[in-house]
Amino acid sequence: MSKAGRLIYEGLITAWDGFWVVWVSDLLWVAFCLPVVTAPLAFAGLYECAHGLSYGQSITWRTFFSGMKRHLGASYRWAAFNLFVLTVLVFYAWFFSPSKGTLSGLRTGLLGGVPLAVMVLWWAVNQFTFPLMLVQAKPSYMNALRNSLVIWLKWPGVSLGFTLFNLAIIGLSILLRFPWLFIGASLPALMACLCVKYTVDQTQGISSTLTGNIK
């Protein structure tokens, strides 16, 4: 966990140095999430900026749009898998809640018990999948998901530290609302990319440990 703390501190310094990129990418993410259909592209642009910042690359507002174009197919595959999981959870909550078939029952079912636990665990693992797809020669969601599990098994302290930090940022954004316009999505994305970068840097012959044709 101490290692995670140091990495998170370095990430905050990176975010501060590139704050205008963090802010602009977050605003663009919000704008492109509103139409819903372009939400996967919004994540592609967001993670492209976060990935560039984590590697010390020169990033501009154009990076967001180049990421949308470059990862169009990967972003919709990523979104489709996540939508499938969410759909399964919604059906589970809808049919097995005490108030079966009602919206209140659906809300209660999703926010308690098995569905809530599965959503938290799924998010914890899935937060690293898009950053992992960005370092693959041929982006594959299934390989990225498997690699994310490897990260948790091989670097549990670092993974847990980044996860708790990201949960805190997302929780504050939900509670206070306005952080969504500044760092609510871009800062967790940057931290996820930094965590993936650390694990990649720590592994020699990365393809033998994190399968999926890493660049």
Secondary structure, 3 states (H helix, E strand, C coil): CHHHHHHHHHHHHHHHHCHHHHHHHHHHHHHHHCCCCCHHHHHHHHHHHHHHHHCCCCCCHHHHHHHHHHCHHHHHHHHHHHHHHHHHHHHHHHHHCCCCCCHHHHHHHHCCHHHHHHHHHHHHHHCCHHHHHHCECCCCHHHHHHHHHHHHHHCHHHHHHHHHHHHHHHHHHHHHCHHHHCCCCHHHHHHHHHHHHHHHHHCCCHHHHCCCCEC
